Amino acid sequence: MSSDAPAVARPGRWTVLRQVGAMAKWELRRIASWRSAWLVLAAFAPVVIILAHATRDRQHRLEDETVVLSAILQIYYVRFAVYFGCLGVFLRLVRGEIAEKTLHYVLLAPLRREAVVAGKFLAGALTTTLVFGAAMLSSFVLMYAHFPAGRAFLTQGPGLRHLALYLLVTVLACLGYGAVLLALSLLFKNPMVPAVVVVLWEGVNGALPVWLKHLSVTFYLKPLMPVELPIAGILRLFTVVAEPTPAWLAASGLVAFTLAVLAFACWRTRRLEVSYSTD
């Protein structure tokens, strides 16, 4: 009789996908609580301001409204709200469970660790893209639907193309920031310090040398913007102009970057050891 131990069958592809789906469903229920109300408030804050502008102001120029909406996307959403929204959601996926002393229950379940990480990322990505995508859609419609030139821009002009690009930028920002922050939560016991470094790096992207610009999420989002914000005053002195990247390459590059960071996070979770006494 052979003394060799029987080989352990690896789960098939569909089994892993079902595990990812089950993990994402469980994580979505955990995210959808009163503690996530701040995410909705941060996402829809511009909607309230635009609604007040639409109901109280009487003079509207299409060019001004377009520049204001682009500024809301590029300055408020991409550089502030989406990043900090992902910070609150994706850091909680792993480090939040370690702080609550519940992660070991997940790791002891009959799930591949890669499926756990992928499911958590999927839940975080769905949450942030749906919330910020809905907020961006509401902001866009309110900005243009309240005056005749804006409605003509939506129905007869390039309005729908602008809307598609705004939504694409929002989704890619959620995916890129989410992947980076999830990886940071697996690498560092206190990921807040590197998270602050990342947001500062993204904030000064315009002043970085051209070769360093490629190491940021905002660099790949900028070519997708349908409207370029004017650079005036002293900001011109701190802006380094880089050769524009084709939109298709920027979008596919950011997706590839997200998948690469997620693959690294899946690899890193194989070596993750939970020790509540030290964390």
C-alpha positions in Angstrom: 0.0 0.0 0.0 1.4 3.4 -1.0 2.3 5.8 1.8 1.9 8.9 -0.3 -0.7 11.4 1.0 -3.6 12.0 -1.4 -3.3 15.2 -3.4 -5.6 18.0 -2.3 -7.8 19.0 -5.2 -7.6 22.7 -6.0 -11.0 24.5 -6.4 -12.0 25.0 -10.0 -12.4 28.3 -11.7 -16.2 28.4 -11.2 -15.8 27.5 -7.5 -13.4 30.4 -7.0 -15.8 32.8 -8.8 -18.6 31.6 -6.6 -16.4 32.3 -3.5 -15.6 35.8 -4.8 -19.3 36.4 -5.3 -20.2 35.1 -1.8 -17.5 37.2 -0.2 -18.6 40.3 -2.1 -22.2 39.8 -1.1 -21.3 39.4 2.6 -19.0 42.5 2.5 -21.7 44.6 0.8 -24.1 43.8 3.7 -21.3 44.9 6.1 -20.6 48.1 4.3 -24.3 49.1 4.0 -24.7 50.4 7.5 -25.3 53.7 9.2 -21.5 54.1 9.4 -21.4 54.6 5.6 -23.8 57.5 5.6 -20.9 59.9 5.4 -20.0 58.5 2.0 -23.4 59.5 0.6 -23.1 62.9 2.1 -19.7 63.5 0.7 -20.7 62.3 -2.7 -23.9 64.3 -3.0 -22.7 67.5 -1.4 -22.1 69.2 -4.9 -25.6 68.1 -5.9 -27.1 70.2 -3.1 -25.0 73.2 -4.2 -25.9 72.8 -7.9 -29.6 72.5 -7.0 -29.4 75.7 -5.0 -27.7 77.4 -8.0 -30.3 76.1 -10.4 -33.2 77.3 -8.4 -31.9 80.7 -7.3 -29.7 82.1 -10.1 -31.3 83.4 -13.2 -28.4 84.0 -15.6 -26.6 80.9 -16.9 -23.9 80.7 -19.6 -23.2 77.3 -21.1 -19.5 77.9 -21.1 -19.4 78.9 -17.4 -21.6 76.0 -16.4 -19.3 73.5 -18.3 -16.1 74.9 -16.6 -17.7 74.8 -13.2 -18.9 71.2 -13.6 -15.5 70.1 -14.9 -13.9 71.8 -11.8 -16.3 69.9 -9.6 -15.2 66.6 -11.1 -11.4 67.3 -11.3 -10.9 69.1 -8.0 -13.7 68.0 -5.7 -14.4 64.4 -6.8 -11.1 63.1 -8.2 -8.7 64.8 -5.8 -10.9 64.8 -2.7 -14.2 63.1 -2.4 -13.5 59.9 -4.3 -10.1 59.4 -2.7 -11.3 59.9 0.8 -14.4 57.9 0.1 -12.2 55.0 -1.1 -10.0 55.6 2.0 -12.9 55.1 4.3 -14.2 52.0 2.4 -11.2 50.1 1.3 -9.1 50.5 4.5 -12.0 49.0 6.5 -12.0 45.9 4.3 -9.0 44.4 6.0 -7.7 46.7 8.7 -11.2 47.5 9.9 -11.8 43.8 10.5 -8.5 43.5 12.3 -9.4 46.4 14.5 -12.8 44.8 15.2 -11.1 41.4 15.8 -13.3 39.6 13.2 -10.9 38.9 10.3 -9.9 35.5 11.6 -13.5 34.3 11.1 -13.2 35.1 7.4 -9.8 33.5 7.1 -10.9 30.3 8.8 -13.8 29.9 6.4 -13.4 27.4 3.5 -12.4 30.2 1.1 -9.3 30.8 -0.9 -7.5 33.9 0.5 -7.4 35.3 -3.1 -11.2 35.0 -3.3 -11.5 36.8 0.0 -9.4 39.8 -1.2 -11.0 39.8 -4.6 -14.5 39.7 -3.1 -13.8 42.5 -0.7 -12.3 44.6 -3.5 -15.4 43.9 -5.7 -17.7 45.0 -2.8 -15.7 48.2 -2.2 -15.6 49.0 -5.9 -19.3 48.4 -6.4 -20.1 50.6 -3.4 -17.9 53.6 -4.4 -18.7 53.5 -8.1 -22.4 53.3 -7.5 -22.5 56.1 -4.9 -20.1 58.5 -6.7 -21.4 57.5 -10.2 -25.0 58.4 -9.1 -23.8 61.6 -7.6 -21.9 62.6 -10.7 -24.9 61.7 -12.9 -27.2 63.9 -10.7 -24.7 66.8 -10.7 -24.4 66.6 -14.5 -28.2 66.5 -15.1 -28.9 69.3 -12.7 -26.2 71.5 -14.1 -27.6 71.5 -17.6 -31.3 70.6 -17.4 -32.4 73.9 -15.7 -31.8 76.3 -18.6 -32.6 76.1 -22.4 -29.0 76.2 -23.7 -28.1 73.4 -21.3 -31.0 71.2 -22.4 -29.9 71.7 -26.0 -26.4 70.7 -25.0 -27.7 67.5 -23.6 -30.1 66.6 -26.4 -28.4 68.0 -29.5 -24.8 68.7 -28.6 -22.0 66.6 -27.1 -23.6 66.4 -23.7 -24.1 62.7 -23.6 -20.4 62.1 -24.6 -19.3 64.4 -21.8 -21.5 62.5 -19.4 -20.1 59.2 -20.5 -16.5 60.5 -20.0 -17.4 61.9 -16.6 -18.8 58.6 -15.5 -15.8 56.7 -16.9 -13.4 59.0 -15.0 -15.4 58.5 -11.8 -15.4 54.7 -12.1 -11.7 54.5 -13.0 -10.8 56.8 -10.0 -12.7 54.5 -7.7 -10.9 51.4 -9.1 -7.4 52.9 -9.1 -7.6 54.5 -5.6 -9.4 51.5 -4.2 -6.7 49.0 -5.4 -3.9 51.2 -4.0 -5.6 51.7 -0.7 -6.4 48.0 -0.3 -2.8 47.1 -1.0 -1.6 49.6 1.6 -3.9 48.0 4.2 -2.3 44.7 3.5 1.3 46.1 3.6 1.2 48.4 6.6 -0.2 47.9 10.1 -1.0 51.7 10.1 -1.9 52.5 6.5 -3.0 56.1 7.3 0.5 57.5 7.0 1.2 56.1 3.5 -2.4 57.0 2.5 -1.6 60.6 3.4 1.6 60.4 1.3 -0.5 59.1 -1.6 -3.0 61.9 -1.5 -0.2 64.5 -1.3 1.5 62.9 -4.2 -1.7 63.0 -6.3 -2.2 66.6 -5.3 1.2 67.8 -6.6 1.0 65.7 -9.7 0.9 68.8 -11.9 4.3 70.0 -10.6 6.1 66.7 -10.8 8.7 65.9 -13.6 7.2 64.1 -16.6 8.6 60.7 -15.7 7.1 60.9 -12.2 3.7 61.8 -13.4 3.2 58.3 -14.6 3.2 57.0 -11.0 -0.2 58.5 -10.1 -3.8 57.8 -10.8 -4.7 61.4 -11.8 -2.2 61.3 -14.6 -4.2 58.6 -16.4 -7.5 60.3 -15.7 -6.6 63.7 -17.1 -6.6 62.6 -20.8 -10.2 61.4 -20.3 -11.5 64.8 -19.2 -13.8 66.3 -21.8 -13.0 69.8 -20.6 -9.6 71.0 -19.6 -9.5 73.5 -16.8 -7.6 76.7 -17.5 -4.3 77.2 -15.6 -4.0 80.9 -14.5 -1.8 83.0 -12.3 1.0 81.5 -10.2 -0.1 78.0 -10.8 1.5 78.2 -14.3 4.9 78.4 -12.6 4.3 75.1 -10.8 2.8 73.1 -13.7 5.0 70.8 -15.9 3.3 70.1 -19.2 3.6 66.5 -20.3 2.8 65.0 -23.7 -0.8 64.0 -23.7 -1.6 60.3 -23.5 -4.2 58.9 -25.9 -7.5 58.4 -24.1 -7.7 54.7 -24.9 -4.2 54.1 -23.6 -4.9 56.1 -20.4 -8.1 54.1 -19.7 -6.6 50.7 -20.5 -3.4 51.6 -18.6 -5.3 52.4 -15.5 -7.3 49.2 -15.7 -4.1 47.2 -16.1 -2.6 49.1 -13.2 -5.7 48.3 -11.0 -5.5 44.6 -12.0 -1.8 44.5 -11.2 -2.2 46.0 -7.8 -5.1 43.7 -7.1 -3.0 40.7 -8.1 -0.3 41.9 -5.7 -2.9 42.2 -2.9 -4.0 38.7 -3.6 -0.4 37.4 -3.4 0.2 39.4 -0.3 -2.8 38.0 1.6 -1.3 34.5 1.3 1.3 35.7 3.8 -1.0 37.7 6.0 -0.8 36.8 9.6 -3.4 38.2 12.0 -2.2 39.0 15.5 -4.6 41.1 17.4 -2.2 41.7 20.2 0.2 43.6 18.0 -2.3 45.2 15.6 
